[in-house]
Amino acid sequence: MKHLFRCLLIALILSIQASAFTSASQRGLSVELNSAAAGSWGDYHALIIGINDYHKWPRLQTAVKDATVIRDTLVSRYGFPAKNVILRTDKAASRLQITRDLRYLAQSMRPDDNLLVYYAGHGQLDDLTGDGYWVPSEGAMKDPATWVANSYIKAILSSEKVQAKNVVVIADSCYSGSMLRGGPSLMSMDDQRYQEKLAEKASLRSRQVISSGGVEPVADGGAEGHSLFAFYLIDALRKNDREVIDLENLFHTKVWKPVTEIGDQRPNVGRLKTPMDQNGQFVLYNAAWAREQQARRAVAEAEQQKQVQTEQKAAVASAELELQRQRIEMEKQRLAQEKEQMARERALEKQQRDLEKQRQEFEYAKLQAQLEEMKRQNQKTPPNTLAAVSPAIVDNGNFSGRLASRGRYRLALLPIKALQTGNYGVKMEAEVIKGIAAAVDADEKLELAYAYKKSDEWPDDTKLLSDVASSEDIRAWYKKSFLSKNEPDWKKVRNLGPKIDAQIAILINGSSAGGRTDFDIYCYDFSNDKIYSELGVTGDGWGAANDVQKVVRKLLRDFHKDQK
């Protein structure tokens, strides 16, 4: 049965787990990262220039911070490898160094690479040529030969030998708009095919320029230590919640309007008119957004897994409770069947006892007839012939020896003290009664005159103690303390003797533990005030009749010896 329940439990648990797994797969998160990844857009490189300290030009307040924050944002949020980003500030941003960096990057780009050039510093127009310039840290006040010309920058980045796929120049300086030619080609970000179109655009070459103004001076100060243009550009980069976005859309949706409305400058975006520009787009891949989505998905999946595990545990616990209920129900049915079987067995035993009693009565009647016949034949036979009948004659025909006659000692069975309660206690008491009955039947010198309760085991003429004594008189057990064992109250036992006209009494105390029963058995001689006892007798509570019978018979033999 245990094996059956174990198999049922395993089957239920497997069923529950399979159900939970199916549920989890159906309720799985629909949030999936787009197929876009940093690597699919090519490698990203950047040259970031920021100059506050000039030898001959007025000092600026925000350019270095602008450049540094732009660099950090590109690396931390947009997956620009730190080794691919060059940062030049103040003295390091000399004309020679800027030129070398531009040429180095232009020559080292591969066909799938993306190059971003950011400049924050002084800008100037040449009165003679109308060309715009970046002023390096050591640039002179009125000597364009010491500056970096926009035309030179355009010439390098427009060269057919520059293999980079997408190039963008972001200039936050006065007169930076002089580098622009042509207008933007915006794509709507509300278009459902925006990302698909963006991938198509990003596969084409682009040469783009984003400027903080047109051909006018621009403000150095703005907010939080940044120029006005840099503040909104950085804010747009940080708050961008798209996985991929093109720089033109980022500029026009987040930067252009506040810079135009707040500052006296006209930021703009355009292209370098060159065959190398195929109207492509410089795309920023938001690696931080991807990481955040991955983290959210991991947290959500962990929560979902936790919920599934909780549901599984609850379902398993419910299944175990149901199996326990079924096991209890089956146990109740088994006990009911056993009880019914025991009732049938007791009925059968009673029937057999009744038949045996009838047979014995018949045999007894025959014996009485034989004795009467013997009396008639021998008138000299003493009146107590019946008591002197040979045991061989009495036992003829399996006579049980229950005949109550003169010459026998009268025995009283006092209440049995059983610590065990319930069915086990009833069974134990029945076994003790059966053992005492067998011991008395086997002793032809005894008759059971009194018993504390009725039993089919006793002769019919056995009287109840309650008929001749009060319940207090026959309460023969007491305990010295709460933790001590039950002991006979010998004072009450002695006082009971004259009331019941008995020569000997039997007292038995039984207690069970671990499936075994210990008995303390006492025989008390009323005439001689003598106690015969056997303590700590161990027996099986479900079959103790033989053990009780043996000990009682031994004590009775000791009693008989003392009577001679």
N, C-alpha and C positions, 0 to 999 in steps of 0.2 A: 504493500500500500504506500509506504514511504517513497519507493521508487516511482510509483505511478504519479504521486503528487509532484515529485521533483521534475519528472518529464513534462507534466502539465505546466508547471511554473516556467520552465525553460522555453517551452513553446509559446507561452503568452508573452514573455519578455522579448523573444525574437520578433514576434508579430508586432509588438508595440514599437520596437526600435525601427522596424521596416516602415511602419506607418509614419513615425516621426521623421525618418529620413525623406520619405516621399513628400511629406508636408513641408519640410525645410527646403526641398528642391523647388517646390511650387511657389513657396513664399520667398524664394531667394531674392536678393537685392537686384533691382534692375539697373542700379548705377554702375555703369561700365565706363572705364576710361576710354576716350576716343582712341582710334588707331594712331592718332598723331603722337609722335614722340620726338624728343630733342634730336635724336640722330637722323630722323627722316627729313629734317629741314636743313641738313648740312652742319658743318662746324661753324662756330661763331667766334669772331675776333673783334677786338676793339682797341682804339687809340683814344685815350681820355686825357684832355689837356685843360688845366685850370691855373690861371696866373693872377695872384693878388699883388705880389711885390715886383715892381718895375724899377729899373735903374733911373729912368728919366720921365716916365709917364706917371700920372697920379695913381696912388695905390687904390686897388679895388677891395671890397669887403666880402664878397660872397663867392667869387669864382672858384677858389680852391675847395671850399665846402661843397659847392655844386658838383664839381668834378668827382670828388671823393664819394659822395652819396650816390651819384649816377653809377660809378664803378661798382660800389657795393650792391646796389639794387640789381644790376645786370648779372652779377655773379650769384647772388643769393636767390633771386626769384626767377631769373630767366635762363639759367643753365649755362651762362658764359663760363668756360673753364678759366680759373684764375690765371693759369699760365699763358692764356691767350689774350689777356687784357694788359695793355701797357698804360700806366698812369704817369703823366709828366706834370709836375706842379712847380711854380715859381722858377727858380734858377735852372731846374732841370729842363724847363720848356724853352730852350734857346732856339734861335732860328735854325742853326745847324742840326740840332737834335730833332726838331719837328720835321725837317726835310728828310733826314735820314730815316726816321720812323715811317714816314709816308712811303718812301721808296722801298724800304724793307718789306712793309706789309703788302704793298702793291705787287711786288715781285714774288712774294712767297704764297700768295693765295692760290688755291686749287679751284677747279671748276664748280664744285658744290659749296664753296665757302661763302660766308656772309661777313662783311666788314662794316663796323660802325665807327665813325670818327666824331668825337664830341669836342667842341672848343668853347671855353668860357674865358673871356679876357677882353682886352681892348681891341676895337676894330677901327679902320680908317679908310677914307676914300682918297685916291690920288687925284689932285686937282687937274693934272695934265691929261691922264688917260681915262679917268673916271672909274678905274678899276678899284675893287675893294681889297683890303688886306687884313690879315691877322697880325697883331703886334706881339712879337716874342718878348721875353723878359728883358733882354738887353737892347730892344729896338730904340732907335733915336726918335726924337719928336717930329722932325720934318724930313726924314730921309727914307723914302720908300725902299731904297736898296737894302735897308736893314730889316725889312718886314717880310712876311710870307704872303705872296699875292694869291688872291682867289683864282686868278687865271692859271697859276701854276698848279694849285690843288686840283682844279678841274682837268688840267692837261694830264696829270698823273692818273687820276681816277677814271678818266675817259679813254685812256689808252687801250688799244686792242690787245696789248700784251698783258693787261691785268685780267687774270682768269677768274676772279671772284664772280660768283653768280649775282649776288645782291650787295650793293654798296650804298650806304646812307651817310650824309654829313649833317650833323646837328650843330649849328653855330649860334651861340648866345653871346653876340657882340654887336657893337654898333655897325651899321652899314652891311650887315651880313646878308641882306637880301640881294646884294649885287651879284651873288653867285647863281641866282635862280634864272632859269629859262623854262617856260612852259608851265602849265597848271597841273593840278592833281587829277587823278582818274579814280575817284572813290567808288567803292563797292558798298552796297547797303548791308549792314550787319543784321538787319531783320530778314534778309533773304534766307530761306531755309537751306539754300545751296551755298551759303556764304563760305563755309569751310571748304566745300568741294571746289568752289571757284578760287578760293584763296590758295589752295594747293596748286591749282593750274597756274595762277599768277606767280606763285613763288618759284615755280620751275623755270620761269623766264628770267632773263637778266634784267636788272634794274640799276639805275644810277640816280639816287634821289637826294634832295636837299631839304632840310627843315631849318628855318631861321627864326630867331626870336623877334625880328623886325624886318622892315624893308631897307630902304636906303636912308635911314635916319638913326640918330642915337637911341639907345635903349637904356632902361633904368638898371642900376647896379643893385639897389635894395629891393626887397619885396616882403617876404614873410618868413619867420623862423630862421633867419640867417641865410636865406637863399634869394637869388634874383627872382623877380616876378615870374619870368618864363620858366626858370628851373624849378620853382616851387610847384607850379601846376603840372609840369612834366613829371617830376618825381611822384607827386600825388597820384597822377594818372597811372604811372607804372605800378605803384604799390597797391592801388585799389582795383586794378584790372581783375575782373572775375571770369575772364574767358581763358580757355586753354590756349588758343592761338588768336592773334590779332595782328593786323598790318599797321605799320606806324602811321600811315596817312589817316586811317580811321581813328586811331588813338589820339592823334594830334587834333583833328577836327571835332571830335566828340567831347574831349576832356580839357584841351589846352587853349585852343584858339579863342573861344568866346570869353572866358574870364580874363585872359591877358589883354584882349582887345578892349573890353569894357572897362577894366580897371586902369591899365597903363596907357600911356600916350604912345603906343607902338603898334605895328601891324605885323604880327607873326605870320609866317606863310610856309607853304610846302610846295615843292615843284620838282622838276627833273633837269638833269644835265642833258642838253640836246646833243646826243652822240649816238652813233650806230650801235654802241655797246648797250644802250638802253632799249629793251624790248617791251617796255611798259609792264615789267614785272613788279613784284612787291617785296619789300623787306618785311619778313614775318617774325614776330617775337613769339617764342614758345614759352608759355607760363609754367615753368617746371615746379614752382612753389605751389601753384594751383593744383597741379597733378599730384604732388605729394600730399597736399591737404585732402584731396578727394580720396587718395589711397588710404590715408589715415582714417578718414571718416568711414570709408567702406570697411576697413579692418575693425574699427570700433563697432560698427553696426553688425558685422558678421559675428564678432565676439558676443555681442548682446543677444543676437539671434541664436547662436550656438548655446549660450547660457540658458536661454528660454527653452530651447529644445531639450537640453539636459534636464531642466527643471520639470518639463512636461513628462519626460521619460521616467524620471524618478517618481513623480506622482502616479503615473500609470502603472509602474512596477509595484509601487506600494499598494495601489488599489487592487492589482491582480493578486498580490500576496494576501491581502485581506479577504478577497473573495475565495481564494484557495483555503485560507484558514477557516472561513465560514463553512465551506463545503466539507473540510476535514472534521470540524466539530459536529456538523450534521450527520456525517457518516458514523462518527464515534457514538453519537446519541442513538442512531439506529442499531449499531452493534450492541450497545449496552442494553437497549430494549429487547433485542433478540436474546441476549444472554439471560436477562431477567425472566423472559418468557420460558426459556429453556430450563432455568433453575426452578421455576414454578412447576413445570411439567415433571421435572425430576423429583421435587418434593412430593408432588401428588402421587407419583409412582411409588416413592419410598413409603409414604403413608399407607398406600394400598397394600404394599408388601408387608408392612408392619401389622396392619389389620388382619391380613391373612395368617401371618405368623401367630398373632395373638389368638385367633380362632383355633388354629391348630394346637397351640399350647393348651388352651382351655379344654379342647377335646381330649388331649393326652392327659391333662390333669384330672378330668372326669374319669377317664379309664383308670388312672392310678388310684383315685379315691375309691373306685369300685373294688379294685384289687385289695386295698387296705381294709375296707369294710368286710370283704370276704375273709381276709386273714383274721380279723377280729372274731368273726363268727366261729372260725375253725379253732381258734385258740383263745378261750375266754381268759386265760392267765396273762395275756399281754398287757403290760402297764399302760395307764392312760396316755402317757406321752410317747406312744409308739411312733406317732407321726414325726416327732422331732428326731427320733433315733433311726429313721429310715436311712439305709445306706446310700451314700452319694451315687453309687453305681445304679441303684434303682431309680433315684430321683432324676438322674441325668438321662435315663433311658428315654428315647424319643426326643432328644435335644431340648429337654425342659430347661428353662432359663434360670432357674433358681430364684425366682421372684416370690416364692411362697413366703408369706409373713406368718410366723408361728412362734410359740414360746421357745425360749432357748436361743434366740437371735438377739444381737445387739441392735438397738434402734439408733439410726443415724439421721442427722439433720444437715441439710445443705444450706448454708447461709449465703446471702447475696454475693454473687461474683463481682469483683471490682475490676472493671475494664476501662482503661484510659482511652482506648480507641473508640471513636464514634462513627456513625454512618454504617454502610453495608459491611465494611471490614469488621467493625466492632460486633455487629450482629453475628457475622460468620464465626468470629473468634469465640463468642459466648456459646454458640451452638456446638462448636468443637469441644469446648470444655465440658459442657453438659453430656455430650456423647461419651467422652472419656470417663467421666464419673459414673455414668450408667453402666458402662462396660465393666468398670472395676467393682461396683457393687454386685452386679450379676455374677461375677466370677467368685465372689466371697459368700459361701453358703452360711456363714455365721452372722451375716448382716442383713438388715432390711432397711430400705429407705423410708423412714417414717414421715419426715417433713422435708419440704423444699420451698425455696423462696418464690418460685414461679411454676406454672404448669408447663408440662412438656410431654410429648408423645413418648419420650424415652423412659418416663417413670412408670412404675406399677400403678394400676388404677386406684389402689387404696392409699397412695401417697397423699398426705394432707399438705395444705399450704400453711406456712408459718404465720401468715396474716390472719388465719382462722383462730389461732391460740395466743398470739402476741401482737402488740401494737407495732406500727411501723418504726417508732423510735427504739423499741426493744431490739429489733432485728437489724438496725443500722449499725453494723459491727465494725466499721472502718473509720479511721481518722488520720489526720496528718499533723505532725508536730509543728511544721511550718509550711509556708507556701511552696518552698522548693524541695521539701522532703518527700519521701515515698509514702504511699498509703500503708498503714500498719493496722493489725487487728486491735480493736478496743476490747481487751481481755476482760475488763470489768463487766461490760455489757454482755459478753459471751458467757461468763460465769453465771450472771443473774438470769440468763435465758434458760439455762438447763432445767431448773425445777418447773418452769412453765410449760415446757414441751415434752417432758418425760422422755428424754433421749440420753443415751450413754456417750455418744461421740458426735462431734460436729466437724464439718469440712469447710474451710475458707480458702478462696483462691483469688489472688490479685494478678491481673495480666496487663502488660504494657507492650506496645509494639514500636519498632524502629527499623527502618531499612528493610522491610519485608519479613523480618523475624519477630518473634514474640517471646518475651521473658515472663515466666510465671513464678510467683511465690505461693507455695502450697502448704497449708497447715491442717493438721488433724488435732482436735482438742478432746481429751478424755475428761468428761464432766465429773466422773466418780473420783478420779485420782488427781484432778486439776493438773494434768500433764499435757505438754504440747509436743507434738511431733511435726517436724517441718522439713521442707526441702526448698531452698531459696535459689533464685536465678536459674530456673529450669528453662532452657532455650528450646523453642519449637517453631514450626511453621504455622503461622496463624491460620492458614487455609487447610491445614491437615494436622492439627495438634492433638487430636483425640487420642492417638496411640501414646504420645508423650505424657499426657495427663494421666492416662490409665496406668501406665507403668509406675509413675511416681506415687499415685494414690494407693496402688496395691502394695507398694513397698512400705509406705507409712502404716497401712492397715496391718501388715504382717508384724511390724514393730509393736503396734497396739495389742495385737492378740498375744504376743509373747509375754507382755507385761501383765496380762490378765490371768495367766496360769498360776 
